[in-house]
Amino acid sequence: MYSRVITCDIQPAHISEFRNIVNEELLPRIQAQPGFMENIESVDPATGKYCCVTLWENEKAIENYDNGLFREIASKLMPMMQGNPVVQTLPVDNASAHHMKAGRAVAA
């Protein structure tokens, strides 16, 4: 399993619009991507600080997402951001909700 962590600053005047587009239009499309597992979003409405963590089955799923839908999403959301987002892809080491410990599934 891999996590993809995206952080950015949303322009304060666009926070509501940004959240609506992500949740109403984009999230269902992201969730339909092969290999998608989970999405966790956090936003501070006072500052526009935003963080999104998605979980993916494998690196290939993230690569396919990067080369396809993510490009469309980035071009749609970038005008509402201050600066560029920071994107990181990391192997998951532990995930209690997915019964992962040290990067491996734990027997139930």
N, C-alpha and C positions, 0 to 999 in steps of 0.2 A: 504494500500500500504506500502511496505517496501523497504528500500534502503540497498544495500550491497556496502560497501566502501572498496576498496582494494588499499593499498599504498605499494610501494616497490621501491628499487633502482635497476636499470638495469645496468649491466656492460657496460661501454661506448662502447666497441668494438662490443657489441651485440644489440645496440639500433635499428638499421635498421632491423636486422633479427627478433627481438622481435616484432616490429610493423607489419612487413609483416605477420608473423605467426598469430598474433592476428587478424588482419583485413581481411586477405585472407582466412584463414583456420578455425579459432576458432569462430570469431564473428557470422558468419552465423549459426553455430551450437548452440551458446548461444541464439540467437534470435529465434530459433525454439523450445526452451524449453517451456513447458506449464507454463503459468503465467508470462513469461517475458514481460516487458513493454518498457524499454528504456535503453540505454547505453550511457554514457558520459565518454570519456577518455581524459586525459591530460598527456603530457610527455614533459619534458624539455630536448631537444636534447643535450644540453651542459653538463648537470649533470647526466642524466639518471633517475631523479626523475619521478615517474609514479603514477598516480592516476586513478582509474576506479570506476565509480559509476553506478550501475545497479539498475533499479527499477523493483519490482516484485509485483504481485497482492496480494500475501499473504505469510505467513510464510511457509506453506506447499510447495509452489513452490520453495522457497529457499532451504528448507530441501531436496527436491528431487534433485535439482541441486547440492547441496553440496555432497550428497551421490553418485552421478553419474558422470556427465560430468566434474564438477569442479576438481575432483581428477585427471582425465586424463590431464586436462589443467595445473594444478599445476605441475605435474610431467614433462610435456613437457617444461614449461617455467622456472622452478626453476634453471636449469643449467646456465641460462643467467642472473640470479639475484645476487645481492650482499646481502647476508643474507636472512632472511625469510620475506615474505610479512606480512603485518598487515591487518587482515580482520575483519570488523565490520558489524553487521546487526542491523539496527535501524528502528523503525516505522517512516514513513514520517509524518511530522507535517504540512508542507506547500509545495505546488508544483504548481507554477503559470501555467506551461505548461500543467498540468493535472487538472487544476481547483480545487486544494485542498487547504483548509485553516483549520488550526488547526486539521489536521488528517481526515477531512471529505470532501466529494465532495461538491462543491458549486453549487447551482442551477444556471443554465445559464440564 
